[in-house]
Amino acid sequence: MVVWEGMFTDAELGRKARWGHSSIEQGVRVFENADIASMMITHHAPTRTDAMLDDLQSLLPNGVILTRDQFSM
């Protein structure tokens, strides 16, 4: 299990250069290119709603999940 900090999407990251955060897609690329069984992406942008997280989750490969407050597996 890898816990990944994914504050932004790749599209948002360009406008947030040098903020010290990574993107969800960067985490997915690491997941797909390493021998990782599962990944939890956390520390989302505070403006991201649950509906937005649901939309993003639907695009992620199996084994990658977006964490949430009061998350349960």
N, C-alpha and C positions, 0 to 999 in steps of 0.2 A: 504494500500500500504506500503510495506517495501522496502527500498532502501538498497541493500546489496553490500558490497565491495567484489568483487570476482576477485582478481588479477590473481590467478592461477587456474589450475585444480588440482584435488587430486594427480595426477601423478607428477605434477611439485612441489607441496607443500613440499614433502619430501626433495627435494634438496634445498629448500628455508627456512628451519627451522629457526625460530626466526627472520624472516624478518618482522613480525607483520601484515601479510596479511592473508586473508582467501581464500577458494576455491569456485568455482562456485558450485560444488557438495555439499559442506557444506551448502550453501544457499538453494539449492534445498531440502536438508534433513529438514532444518528448515521449509521451505514452506510446505512440505508434512506432517509435524508433528505438525503444529500449525494452528490456525484458521486465516489464512492469505488469503485475497482475491486475491492479486496480489503482485508480487515482481519484482523489476527492479534491475538487477545486473550491477554494474558499476565499474569503476577503473580497467580496463583490463590491462594486461601486455602490455607494449608499443610495443613489438614485434608481438602482435597478429594482423593479417591482417583482413580485412573485410571478406574475404573468410573463414578464420578460425572461425570468429564469426558466420558466416552463418552456418557452419558445427555444431558448438556447439549449436546454437539456435535450430536446427532441433532435438536435443536430449532432449530438455527441456520440462517439462510438460506445459500444457495450464495454463496461468496465470503468467508464469515466462518469462521475456524478458531481453535480453541483450541490454543495452543502447549503443548509438553511438553518435558521434558528430552530431549535427543538427538532433537529434532524433525527430520524430513526431509520435503521437499515431493515 
